[in-house]
Amino acid sequence: MSDKASIQDVSSDVRAGAERRPQRVYARILELIISQSMCEGDRLPAERVLAERFGVSRPVVREALMRLAADGIVTSRRGSGSFIRRRPSQHLMLNVPLEDIGSKLSTYEMRFALEGAAARLAALRCTDADVAMLNAAIEALGRSMFGNKPWQRDDIALHRAIIQASKNAVFTQVFDLLNDSIFDIMSAGYAAGREEDVNHLQRMFDEHAAIVEAIKAGDTEGAELAMRHHLYEGRKRLMR
């Protein structure tokens, strides 16, 4: 191996380590929230205290807190510190390892952009064959949801059908790369949904149906908004 290649490998390892540090602190803060039975509105220790506790710099703690804020778990108040906004649901913690929760939830940021745009393009480009595929997918999801069966696979199949209807092959490739993370998140949502009443399931199904109907109607803006609304509600359901 050349010296240049060795330097590049070391540089890559350094960058990877730098990226993982905030993620590890994210998980440690979650662990602190859970182990201390902290509730909504409780104040987290100061950045300085967290940095000393976890043996990292304050900028690393600050980035972890920013990621937690983006996921709706904490909120920062200028001059006062960081406070618990929502606790992750028990279902999320049971279905996703603690150290992976941050990375799994961060897929929502990609999905807002990717699937919102895909729904808009699907409304513009879908063919009769796509409409038939979407109808079959939403019907399959309904049978699973209201038939008391696991619906994660049918849920993913519907979202993928929407992606395919956008006629953008790159969108499909990116969605498939996210498949495992999406499945884990949907498994947590499925576990939570099983404990709710039928009205809760109906709302979840209606969110999907609204996206499909907007696409079939050629309503580009409505399709994008319906998709983003569904994803927003889905993420919120993981924080109960």
N, C-alpha and C positions, 0 to 999 in steps of 0.2 A: 504493500500500500504506500502511495506517495505521501510526502509530507503535506502536500496541499489537501489530499483526501482526508488525512488524519485531522487536520485543522478544521475542515468542513464538518467532519463527524463530531468533533468536540463542540464546535459552535452549535450544531443541531441539538446536541444533548443539553447544552446550557439553555438554549431557547425553550426546549421542551420542559426542562426543570422549572424555568421561570413561569411558564404557563400553568404548570401543575400546582405551584405553591398557592396561588389564590384559590384554586379549586379545593385543595386540602384544607385551607383555612375555612372556606365555605362550609365544608363538611363538619369541621370541628365546632364551628359556631352553631350549626344545626344540632350537633350532639349536646352542646351546652344548653341550648333551648329546651331540648327534650329531657336531659338528665336533671335539670334544675326545675322542671315542670313550669317553665316560664309561660305566661299567658299574654294574650293580646293587650298591648299598652305597657307591658313591663319594659324597663330600660335595660339595654345591654351594657356591659362594662365599657369603659372608655376605650378608644382605639389604642392608647398607650398600654393600658392594662392587657388588652387582648394580644397585642404584639409581644409583650413580655411573657404572657402565658403560653403562647404558641411558638415562641422563639423565632419570630419573623419580624420584618420591618413594618413600620406603620403604613407605607404605601401598599404593601401586600394585603394588610388587613382592610385598608380602604377599598381596594379593588374587590375583595371578597364581599364587603358590605354593599358595594354598588351592585354586584351580581345578585345578592339576596334581595335588594330593593327592586331590581328589575323583575324578579320572580314573585314579587308581592309579599315576601316574607317579613321584611323589615322596612321601616321608613326612617328617614333622617330628618331631624329638626335642627335648623341652624342654631348653633350655640347651646343646644341641649343634649345632642348625642343621637344614638340610634335606638329605636323602639320596635317591639314586636308588633307587626301589623296583622299577620295571620300565621298560625301554626300549620305546617304540612299535615295533611290528613294521615290518619293511622294506616289507611289503605296504601297511600303512596310509600310510606316507610316500610310496609310489609312487602311490597312488590318491587321496590327499587333499593339496592344497597345504599346506605347513607352517603358513601363517598361518591356515588354516581348521580344523586338527585339533582345537583346543579347542572351537570352536563345534559341530563335527560330533559329537564325543564327548559334548558336553553334552546332545545329544538323548536320550541314554540316561536321563537324569534324568526327562525328560518321559515317555519310553516306559515306565519302571518304573511310574509313576503311571497313565498313560493305558491302556496295554495290560494291566496287571494288573487294573485295574477292569473293562476291557472283557471280559476272559476270564471274570471272575466273573459279570458280567451275562449274557454269552452262555450260560453254563451254566444260568442261571436262565430265560432268555427264548427260547432258540433253538427254531425250528420244524423241521418235517420238511424244508422247503425249505432251511433253513440247514444242517441235517445233510448233505443231499445236496451242497450247495456246499462244505462243509468236506471231505467225503470226496473230491470231485473235486480240490480244491486240494492236499490232502496227497498224493494219488496223482500229480498233475502234478509236485510238488516231488520226490518219490521218483524219478520217471523222469528228471528233469533231473540230480539229484545223482549217481545211479548209472549214468547214461548218458553221463557225462563231458561234459555240456553246461553252459553258464552257467545258474545257477539263481536269480540275483537277482530276476528278474521273478516267477518262481513263488513265491519266498520272500515277496516283498512282497504278492503276491496272496493267499497264505494268511493273512498277518497282517491284511490288509484284510478278508478274509472273516470273521475273528474279530471285528474291530471292528464290521462290519455286523450280525453276529449279536447284538451287545449291544443293538441297537435304539435306540441313542443317536446321533442325527444329528450332534450337535456333536462327538462322538468321531471320527466319520468325517471331518468337516471339518478337525479338528486334525491327524489322521493324514495327510491329503492334503497339508497345508501342510508336513509334515515329509518328504514323499516323496523329494525330491532328496537330502537329507542321509542318509536311511535307505539309499537306493540306493548312495551313495558308500561308506558304511560296509560294506554288504553286498558290494560289489565287492572291498573289501580282504579281507573274510572269505572270499570265493570264491577269490581268488588264493592265500590261505593254505591253504585246504582242498584245492586242487588238488595241493599238494605233500605232503599227508599220506596215510597209508594208508587202506584202506577202513574200518577200525575207527573212525577219526576221523570219517569221513563218516557212519557208522552212528550214532555218538553224537549228531551234529548232527541227523540225521533223527529219532532217537528223542526228542530234546527237543521237536521240533515235534509228533510223534505223541502224546506224553504230554499236551500241551495239548488237542489235538483230542479224545482219548479222555475226558479229564476233563469237557470241555464236553458231549459226547454223553451222558455218564453223569449229568449234572446235578450234578456235584460242584463247587460254587462255590468252596470254599476250595482244593481240589486244582487247579482250573483256574488260579486266580490264582497259586498257588505255583509251578506248572509254568511259567507264563509268566515270572514274575520270575526263576526259576532259569535259564531259557533265555536271557534278556537278560543276566543276570549272566555266564553262561558265554561268551556272544557277545562281550561287552566284554573279558573276560579273554583271549579268543583273539587280540585285536588288540594285545596287549601281550607278544608273545613274540619 
